[in-house]
Amino acid sequence: MRRSRLLAIPVAALLVLGVAPALAGCSFQTAVKDVTGGNVDLGGDKVPADFPTSVPLYKGAIVFGAGVGSGHGKVWNVTVKVSGADAYKDIEKQLTDAGFSGQFGAQAPDGGGTGTFANDQYGVLVVVTGAGSNGWVANYSVSRAAVETPTPSATP
């Protein structure tokens, strides 16, 4: 029960962050801080200061950046403007060149797609999608890799 509750907090935070760029005002940031206990950084149009440097981002204008949580439960979300639907190819190469395993497995009919990547420290979900008249964006959701708890061995 406690584990599912701990998972629900970052998932709910990501849902909130997904709509945050469409909302404005100090009251929204205050409400998010109240819900998360103050462990939130709505960086606006910049990458959060503590975003993992080992996760490469596409070289484009930052549309939105945020971090939620603390310690091992920290989750980052960054949206970057990209050159077009096929930017997923460059993003996949950047991540695999940086030591992440994974790939874009689902391309949308109009281009873009969804990819999942991981290394021993982080998991990365990247969605490349059309943003209407604003062109194309890549949304990165980054979390720390799961910590495996060693199973005690039975000694006879």
C-alpha positions, 0 to 999 in steps of 0.5 A: 500500500505504501509503495503504490502511494509513493508512486502516485505522488510522482505520477500526480506531479507529472500530470500537474506539470503536463498542464502547468505551461498552459496555466499562469500565475503565482497562485498555481505555483503556490498550490503546487508547492502546498500539495508537494510539501514545497518540493517543487521547482517550476523553472518556467522556460529554463532547465531546473538547476538540479536536472541530471547533466548525464541526460542530454537534451535536444538543443532547442529553446526550452518551453518549460522546465520543472522538478518535483520531489526530493531525494530518490523520489525526484522527477524532472520534466523539460519540454524543448522546441525541436526542428520537426517530427523526425527529431526523435532520431537525433534524440535517440542517438544523443541518449544512446551515445550517452550510455542509455539503452532504449529506443523510440518504439511508437511513431505517430502517423504524422511523425514524432513518437514516444521513446523510453531509455534507461541507464543505471541512474535514470529512466527517461521517457521522451515524447516528440509531438506537434505543438500546433502552430508552434511547431514540434516539441520534445517532452522529457520526463526523467526519474531516478532508476529503481533501487533494488533491495538485495534479498537476504540469502539463506545460510544453512 
